[in-house]
């Protein structure tokens, strides 16, 4: 299987990545190489093998349901010091209306 | 002439879980904090952070699975649901996709006097997004949106029903039953104004008899039972109208506007449902063993249906009374605590007072049973004094008022202090009646002439003379004996 330029542009749009025509061409080549690799792997017979959800065969560790006590105001100030724009504790972003 | 249509509805509900901390971080989930104070590095998606799953959220899911008779997965998987929106700073929501924590189960709903069993598809754990605030009074940002990530990472259980509902009334009955259940088992506070319980309705119509389902449209984010009903009613009429005019239904996500009562399309079609789910490499599979399930099951309260049966069996209540009294766990517990004080012979009187006087007063003051100023022991104590004829029902209402307002701690205290004890003692009553008969010869003559009404008038006089304390039943008996 191989991808089309149209599919590459669509995936880029979904990921909100701007790509030029030249980048779309080169990305198509890279992705097709990856697909070729996957096709090779698909030749292996995996009948009856349960799919893995993670590379490590371990179970998720759980945290206790407890609030970590912290200086919330100092934390917010530190986070917002590196934000492009804030007001009244809010992060400001270009207007979004749905 | 329009043909007959069948309505098919499935509901997805986002239930906010009552945990202290968020699902993948140690931030607080308390509602109403100042913007972004309850958002840590994980919640705002700073690079390099790792989510760690909250055990409390998983327990809520297990409780729900047990309560609906679903299958609790020994191994379930978290997945990334990818989409872009400013209140979702990671660019994906951590959810569950192919392997949810709960599969199947069922919920019995009550529609009129009919019961109907609704099948559940699944319930899965996920995180909530933040909130976007648009230009509004009080903020000076123009042409910008403000992002508050306090809600980001709040644990949700998304509960999905099969398309087993066939009217807006059934949809509301389902939502109500689910709302009651999640509160009963203590996994959600059920506060709809604060968004703790939100429904999406998938609605389609098809000509009666057609086996293939019609194209569905999904109404998003309905946060009241009334809106759920109105939105579905509008949507159904719109779909039928469109089809009868020869149009087609396009699959779409729509929003309900309470002001106009209409639904309108929200997302452009080409981007809808292209979430590119994949297992989240930051999280290992969630493993739940039988021991853990057993521990959670042992702490689960008796479920509503079983509690109703036990109210009927233990106290001889009608199925209607049992249903009303088991509307919530708090109410059922309140009732049983009142009966424990009043004594079982007064169980029916307790039911009447809890469903009548108490419910009316709570309703009037817009309070929940959990906020009732009157303890169940106080109400039970009052009802015990009705049962042993110390108080007439009318005087009992006065005592109820005194207890409600906190003027006294117990019915007995009010009775002693205000001298409200009902007079049932024959000696005292006889004296009262003799005086009454002497003072009202006309009424006596009328009664003797066969006018039954005169007897009621005499009883009324006795009640007045005793300032309501005479036992009216005894007065009537004594009058008949004296005049007979």
Interface residues (C-beta under 8 A of the other chain):
Chain A: X14 X15 X16 X53 X54 X55 X56 X58 X59 X60 X61 X62 X63 X64 X65 X66 X67 X68 X70 X72 X73 X75 X76 X79 X80 X85 X87 X88 X89 X90 X91 X92 X93 X94 X95 X96 X97 X98
Chain B: X19 X20 X21 X25 X26 X27 X28 X33 X34 X35 X36 X37 X38 X39 X40 X41 X44 X46 X52 X53 X54 X55 X56 X57 X58 X77 X78 X82 X84 X85 X86 X99 X132 X133 X134 X135 X139 X140 X141 X143 X144 X145 X146 X147 X148 X149 X266 X267 X271 X274 X276 X279 X281 X283 X284 X285 X286 X287
